[in-house]
Amino acid sequence: MAEELIQLDALGASGAYRSRRRQTVEDVAGHPVAELTLVPGLFVGRTMKALHRARTLPAPERIAALARAGSLFAEGVFDGLGPAEYRRTVSRVSGVPVSVVAEAAAAISEAAGTAGETAYAAKPAAAVSDWRSPETTEGSAVWTRRGDVFAVHAAGNHPGPHSLWLEALALGYRVAVRPSRREPFTPHRLVLALREAGFGPDHVALLPTDHGTADAILRDADLGLAYGGDDVVAKYAGSGVLPQGPGRSKILVTADTDWRAHLDTIVASVAHQGGVACINATSVLVEGDPAPLAEALAERLATLPTLPPEDERAVLSAQPADAARALEKHLLSRAAGTTAWLGGNGVVDELPGGGAVLRPAVHQVATAGAEQHRVELPFPCVWVGPWSPSDGAGPLRDSLVLTVMTEQDALVDELVAEPSISNVYRGDHPTYWIRPGVPHDGYLGEFLMRTKTVIRD
């Protein structure tokens, strides 16, 4: 008997909505798992107008509702899926190892519970959050929203990014999420949990759409957040949409530091959570000969097992076989002229039940400025190359995270001052390190909020 498909409805301002037009969501083996409703432009427009009309909940109510939603997301049953079924389903369709999905789900739950603190970490020290505060009788900066409705074009490569937009709810925005059709289960579960916790349907909505309708969600919002590649960054740069593009996270080891003492951290930075995240290291630069480090890195990464993503022991991500072959072809074309220590003959390892695991790749490049340092792929793929003090910060620019293993304070000064490097970790800290309350790519509140002066009698 065929498995009954999970029905994922749109969640508009009037409640759940199921249209005739639906998208089949398949797992990495090509088996249908769910049907996702796709809403037309008229439905988007009506929902966005309802979000604009709604009145924001008082801060204590929305913070309490977020905390309740975090518990419900972690423990509840939504779409017929309990916590274990949810994790397994997300793993099957996204190809992300199920242990990684579990970590991400726990992080989303924690983010909801702490959003009242983390969202306000960006507030200037001299500002207050309410014009009624005693400070405004003498004149004070008040931290206030730049708008009322926030739209999110969500990522589908990892559940984790859904923890970020919860801060917009904490700050009083109403939020519309367009889920990725690759992995709609996490935002669907999260929006249902938020509604059950106390946010009205005109405060948080889920709007699955086709590509032609997707821009209407961003257009009808005051501010937005969009995930994607360099094309997304270029499209929205300087607009009311905050683009979240490739991380191109890196590690630098200078000659005064023995990389052998930090090999565990370097390997983990490349391979953590299947290598699918923007905070995984995709480049390792070393002062001196990079070959020994590249060889040691390849030896360690080669031992990672090939397993289906829903296996609790899985550590590598999977893709549909055709998509995996396309990524492999792209890798091999970009690796021309490099020395392959691992993955030079391909990275696709097909699974008996369908789909394919993308195995690690390690390539050595000739210079710190090699074009391959800008190539970021959704599996453990790393480019290892030489660096010298004369190269300076140039090859390290455009990094979401830079782990620098060095004894040179002046170099760290330069790297912290470089505007295009978002985060600098000095010493034995993996590129994927993060905790609530510290910025990921700046604080989201820096984008969502502003200060204005208020003085009152």
N, C-alpha and C positions, 0 to 999 in steps of 0.2 A: 504493500500500500504506500502510495506516495506521501511524503511528508507534507503536512499542511503548511502553507506559506504564512509567515507572520505578516500581519497587515499594519503598516506604519502610516497612520493618517497625518495630514497636516494639522497643526494646532493653531487655529486662528483666534480672533477676538471673540467669536461666538462659540468656541469650543472645537472639538475634533471635527475634521472635514475629510471625506473620502471622495475623490473625483473619479471619473471614468478613465482619466489618463494616469497610468501608473508605470513606474519603472521597476523592472525586476532586479533585485539585488542578489548577486550570486556570490558563492564562496570562491576561494582561489582555485578549486577544482572545476569550477563551472556549474556547480549545482545550484539551482534556485533556492534561496533561503527566505526572501521576503518580497513584498510588493510595497513600493513607496509611492504615495500619492504625490503628483506634481500639480501645483496650483497655477492657475492662469494669472495674467497681469491684473485683472479686475479684482480678484481675491486679494492679491498683494496690496493693491491700492486701498481697499476697504480696511484691511487689517492695520496698515500703517497709519491711516487716519484715526482709527480707534486708539492706537497707542499714543498718538499726539494729544487726543482729547482726555486721556486718563489722567488722574491726579496721583502724584507720587505718594507712596506710603511714607509716613513719618519714619525717621531714621531708626528708632528702637524697634519698630515693627518689622521693617525690612531686614534688619540684622538678625532678629530672632527667627524670621521666616527662612533666611538663608541657612542658619544653623540646623533648623528642622529638615530642610531640603537635603543637606549633606548626609544626615542619618538615613533619610528615606532613599536617597540614591544608592547608598551602600547596602542597605538591608531589604529594601522593598521589592515588590513584584510589579513589574510594568510590562505591558505588551505580552503578558503571560510568561515573562522571563524573571526568575529569581536571580540572585547575585551570581551563582555559579553558571547558570544557563546564559546569562548576559555576557559574562566574560568569555565563555567558549564561543558564542555566536560572533562576537566582535573579532576574536582571534581568527575564526574561520573565514570571515569576509575580508578582513583587512590584511591578513597574513602576519600580523604582529604576534609574537609569541604570547601565549596565554598568561605566562607569569608577568610579562610586561604590561598586559592589559590590567591585571590585578593591581600592580603597582600604580598605574595611572588612575584607576578607579578610586583607590585609596587616597591618592593625591587630590582628586577632584572633591571627594567628600571632605577632606581636611580643608581645602581651599574655601569651600562653602561655609564651614564652621568658623574660619578665621577671617573671612572677607571684610568684616567690620573693622579689623585691625589693619590688614594688609592694604586695603584700598586707601586708607587715610595715611599710610606711611609717606605718601608723596606730598602731603599738605605742608606748605611752607611754615617754618617754626613761628613766624610772626603773625600768621593768619589764624582766624577762628572759623568754625564751621557753621555758625548761625548768627544772623544779624542781631538776634536778641541777646547775645553774649554781653556780659558787663563791659568788656573792653571797647565795644562800639560807642559807649557814652563819651569816651574821650577820642574816638576816631580809631578805626582798626581796619586791617585787611580782612576781608571775608572770602573764604574759598568757596566758589560756587560753580555750578555746571555751565558748560558752554552750550548746552542744548538739553533736550528732553528725551530724544529717541536715538538709540544706538543700534546699528545693524552690524551683523557679523556674517561674513562669508567664511564658513568654517573649513578647517583642514580635515583630510580624511586619512592621513598617513599614520596618525597616532591619536589616542583619545586625550592625551594630556593637555593640549591647548585649550580645551573647554573649561579648564579651571580659571583661565584669565578673565573671560568676559563676565564672570560672576562679580568682579569688582565694580563693573558698571552698574549692576543692580544695587550693590551696596551704596553706591554714590547717588542713587535716586533716579537713574535712567530707566526708561522702559526699553526692552531689548527684543529685537527680531533676529532670529538665527536662520540662515540658509544652510542646511546641513550638506555635507559632501555626500554625493550618491554612492561613494565608495564605502562609507561607514556612517550611516545615519543613526545607528542604534544608541550611541552615547548621547548625542544632543536630544534625541527623542525621550530617552529615559530621564535626562536631567530636567528638561522642560516640564515633563509630567510631575516629577518630584517637586519642582519649584511651585507649580500650581497647587498641588496637594498641600504644600507647606504654608500657603497663604497668599501667594502672588496671583492676582487675577489674570484671566485670559487676555485682558487688554494691557497687561504689564510685561508679559514675556510670551513670545510666539515662535512657532517653528514653521518655516515657509519653504518647503522643498519646491524647487522650480527647475525649469530647463535653463540653459545658458542665456537664451534670448531674453528671459524675464528677470534673470538674477540681478542685473544692474538696477532695476527699478527699486529693489529693496534698499540698496545703498543710496540711490537718488532721493528716495522719500524719507530718509533718516536725516537727522542733524549731523551725525558723525558716524563713521564706520570703521570696521577692521576687516582686512582681507588677507588671506593666506595664498601664497603661490610662488612662482619662480621670478626670475628677473623681469619678465614681461609685466607681472603684477606690480612690482616695485616701480617700474617706469611709468605704468599707466596711472598710478595714484599718487606719485610723488608730488608733494606740495599741495595736496587737495585736503578735503575734509575726511578722507579715508586714510587710515594708518595701515600701510602695507607691511606684511610680515613675510619676508623673502628668505632666500637661502642663508644659512648661518655661516658657512665657510669657517668653522671654528678650527683653531690651530694650536700646535704646541711648538715652542722654541726651546732648544737646549743649547746653552752657550758652553764654551770650552772649559770653564771653571766648574762645571757640574758633570758628574759621571751619569750618563743616561741609564747605565745598567742598574743603578740603585733605584730607578724610577720606572723600570720596564712594566711593572704591573699596572701602574697608573696610565702609562701610554697605551697599553693594550686595551685596558678598560675604557679609555676615552674614545677609542675607535669602535669598539664592539658593544658597548653598553646598550641594552635594550634593542639589540638587533641592528644597531647602526642607523636607525631610521630618523633620528631626531636632528634638529638644527644645531644642537649642542654637542653632537658627536664630532670628534676631531676628524677632519678630512685631509689635513696637511700636517706633517711633522718636519720641522726644519732644525738642522743640527750644525753647530759650528765645527768644521772639520769634515772628515770622510763620513758620508751618510750610509755607506754600504753595510757596515756591521749592524747598525740599528735597524735598517730595513730587513736584513736577513733574520735577525732575532725576532722582529715583529711578525714577519711572515711565518716563522716556525711556530710561534704561539697561536696565531690566528688559524693556522691550518688544522689545529686539533679540534676546533669547534665542530660539533656534530650536526648532521643533516637530519632533521626531524620535522614532522608536520607541526604547524604552528600551535595547534590545540594540545600538543603533548606538553606536559608540565616541565619536561626537561629541555624543551626547545629554547634556543638562544639566538637563532637566526630567523630573519623574516622571510616570508614567502610571497609569491605573486602568481597570478595566472600564468601558465607556461608561455603564452605568446608575449605577454608583457615582460616577462623575465628575459626572453630571448631578445626583445627590443632593447632592453637596458644593457644586456651583454654586448650587443652590437655597438651601441653607443660608447660603452666603455672601451672596447677594443679600438674603435676609430680614434678616440681621444688619446689613447695610450701610445700611439705611434711615436717611435723615437725614444721611448723610455725603456728602462730595464725592469722586466717583470720578475719580481721575487715570488709572487703568488697571484694566480688568476690570469696569467698570460695566455693560457689556452682556453679561457672561458670561466664563467662563474656560475653557470646554471646547473643545478642538480635536481632533476625531476623527481617528484614524489610518486610512489606507486599508486596512490589513490587519486592523483591529479594535482595540478599545480606544480610549482618548482620553488626550491629554496635558492636564494642568492648567496653564494659562498663568498668569503672575503677576498679582497684583492689588495696587493701591495706593489706599487710601482715606484721606482727611483727615477727622479728627474735630474736634469743636469745643472739647473740654476735655481736660485731662490725666486727669480721672476718668471719661472716657467708657467705657461698658460694653464697647465693642468691644475695648478693650485686653486683655480676658480671652478673646477668641476666637482660638483657635489651630487652623489648618488644615494638612493635610499637603502643602503646596505653597507657593511663595513668595507669601505673603499678608501684607501689612504695613499697620498702622494708624499714621498720622502725625498727631501732634497737638502743641499748645502746652504748655509747662511754664513755671512761674515759681517763683522762690525761695519764695514763699508756699505753693506746693503741697507743698514739702518732699519727704520720702521716700514719702509716702502712695501716689501713683500708681505708684511703682516697686516696691512690695512684691510678694511672691509671684513672684519672678523666679529662674529657675535661674541665668541669667547676666545681669549688667548691665554693659555697656560704657559708661563715663562719660567723656566728652571735656570736661574742665574744668581750670581752673587753681586751683580752690578746694579747699584741703586740708580745710577744715572740713566741706564737703559730702561729701567722700570718707570722712571720719571717721564721719559719720552713716550713710552707706550701708553701710560695712563692719560697723558695729555693728547694723544692722537684721537681726533673726533670720530673716526670711522671704526674704532675698536670699542665695542660696547662694554665688555667686561674683561678685566685683567686679573688672573689668578697667579700669584707668585709662589713657586715652590711645588710641593708634591700634592697638587689638587687637580682631580680630573676635570675635564672640560664640562662634564655633565652635572657638576655640583650646583645645587640650587636649594634654597629654603624659603619658606614663606616670609614675606617682609622685605626681601632684597629684590632689586629690579632684574627683570629678564632681559629686555631690550629697552631700558628706561622703564620708569613706572608708567602704567597705563593712565594713572591719574594726571600725569604731566600733560597728556593729550586731551583728556576729558574735561579738565577743570581749568579755572583761571581765578585770579584774585581781583577783587574790586574793593575800593575804600567805602566804608560806611561810617557815618557819624550821626548820632541821634541824641535827642533830648532825653 
